[in-house]
Amino acid sequence: MADTLEFNEIYQEVKGSMNDGRLRLSRQGVIFKNSKTGKVDNIQASELAEGVWRRVALGHGLKLLTKNGHVYKYDGFRESEFDKLSDFFKAHYCLELAEKDLCVKGWNWGTVRFGGQLLSFDIGEQPVFEIPLSNVSQCTTGKNEVTLEFHQNDDAEVSLMEVRFYVPPTQEDGVDPVEAFAQNVLSKADVIQATGDAICIFRELQCLTPRGRYDIRIYPTFLHLHGKTFDYKIPYTTVLRLFLLPHKDQRQMFFVISLDPPIKQGQTRYHFLILLFSKDEDISLTLNMNEEEVEKRFEGRLTKNMSGSLYEMVSRVMKALVNRKITVPGNFQGHSGAQCITCSYKASSGLLYPLERGFIYVHKPPVHIRFDEISFVNFARGTTTTRSFDFEIETKQGTQYTFSSIERWEYGKLFDFVNAKKLNIKNRGLKEGMKQSYDEYADSDEDQHDAYLERMKEEGKIREENANDSSDGSGEETDSSFNPGEEDDDVAEEFDSNASASSSSGDGDSDRDDKKPAKKAKIVKDRKPRKKQPESKKGKDPNAPKRPMSAYMLWLNANREKIKSDHPGISITDLSKKAGELWKAMSKEKKEEWDRKAEDARRDYEKAMKEYSVGSKADSHRGEKSKKKKKKQEKQVKGKGDKKGATSKSSSSKSPAKGMSDSFKSKEFVSSDESSSAESKKEDSEDEGAASPAPSSEDSASGSD
């Protein structure tokens, strides 16, 4: 037979709520771990007194009774698992797993039995229902009645709040059955009564959750928070964990108390009680007990008279009363040496503490995440800036926590911590490459080597050198071909000369005709630069020498394949960053070797550039001669055409309709040949003078009609 049995998705009934978790049975005892809170119930095999197997709403259940009266209920078993459990109990616990079915007759008259912390209402030998007395918050009596009030269950939509029992009178003298019933209930019920004096009192402590100043009264079984507005009574049995966390400023301390079930105020639930202390605040404490009682109860953990820092005294007293360890940060240290990381969760800023077995965030809202409930973590870029990143945690239940605005220099420390704890990193392959980039970012800007910036600087220097070399050759033609200021001046003078020639030969009607050519000229003025501009742009000559590379680029081209082989699957961006690191770490002697190669390449480039510029000058000189010759031929052809135009204009007085259509021909209908030769026509008109004669009075009159 196996030494252990394990069951997943088992439900434990605690104070009326069903908590899911994992149940493990071994030779040493029974262990149940709550999946939600991580709380572990450990029942030693020697403490087991009885085991009961019965049918319940969720299938079949197991009820365990211990010798000290505690009762544990676990549901969610299958019927086929009874034989396996029964044999295990016989072999390892020497117990018979009894089968008892609940009574379903529906009767409301029976017998009440008190066994341990259970009130059982039975009909005959079969139980009808059971009430854990720890769920009882108050017990009141009447003439023949006992009323039980219960704690409200926050996890259930409907909660049972009250049950009344009718207790018939008896003939026995001196025994009141109602009072006896009530005393049996109160002896085991979770009724908080501040009987007697407090062991000690801490005055005016600053509490962050719930917010305010509270007096904390320490009683043997519960903790009483007394504020100006609200009071809270916290049983020590509801305390799950204690945390003592140093603030990032090293001057304050957080003391965090994890609670389950939480304390309530209206609809608000407080799962954590957070106290803030100053390290400089001291206190002298005297317990309200004699020395013998202190020694007997606390076994040397506390003394009657104690003194020290306030946070030390509070944590020491709480540890002794709750009987739980205090969790402190482990070996993690951030970039600034603190044991926490500044970040934001939801809308508030706080501190994230990486612990040995989980993460805790304080303070609004407090969050505690255990490593065993984490499915994976993820490192993501910040949404608003590249100076920070986000740390995402997803649990096995599907809950996601995003801690944002973490400074980028904290990345390396946090990544190493997560990696050392062997947590599943969702984007592990990508972020391992990014780890080095964050380490690099942590350095100062002066020491940082940016490969991209260096390459841009080198290209800028070479571009300036090319501009200086080409300014003697073809660059002159490029610069002079388009100068908006000079063009505007030339066009304005040309229009002025036309306007003066037309106004000197006519009257008011001819002035109107002269304004229309001015409008045409304005259109030509707007379009002329656009037509000239594409001609002024000169494409890159494929025969020109290639610019030399810098020492870094020469080294990178020679070692690119080696870097790829050393880091398979590396991206282009990460390769550049890695190359920058290697170049930065290279010794000065090795860099000088590549500097010499870069200098040789630069000299070869300058030599080739001089030869290229001499050849380009000769080509441009021949090109200018051919252009001038072609331009002169075009002028001669256009001059002949203008003379013919003047002759036809003089005969247009005999045919006014034809002349009107010619004179009012718009710019859009001019053929491409005419528009391209517009400039040459104006130059011929200036040279010859007779190309555009002044119109006669008859012509102007017919035009105005």
Disulfide bonds with the S-S distance in Angstrom:
none
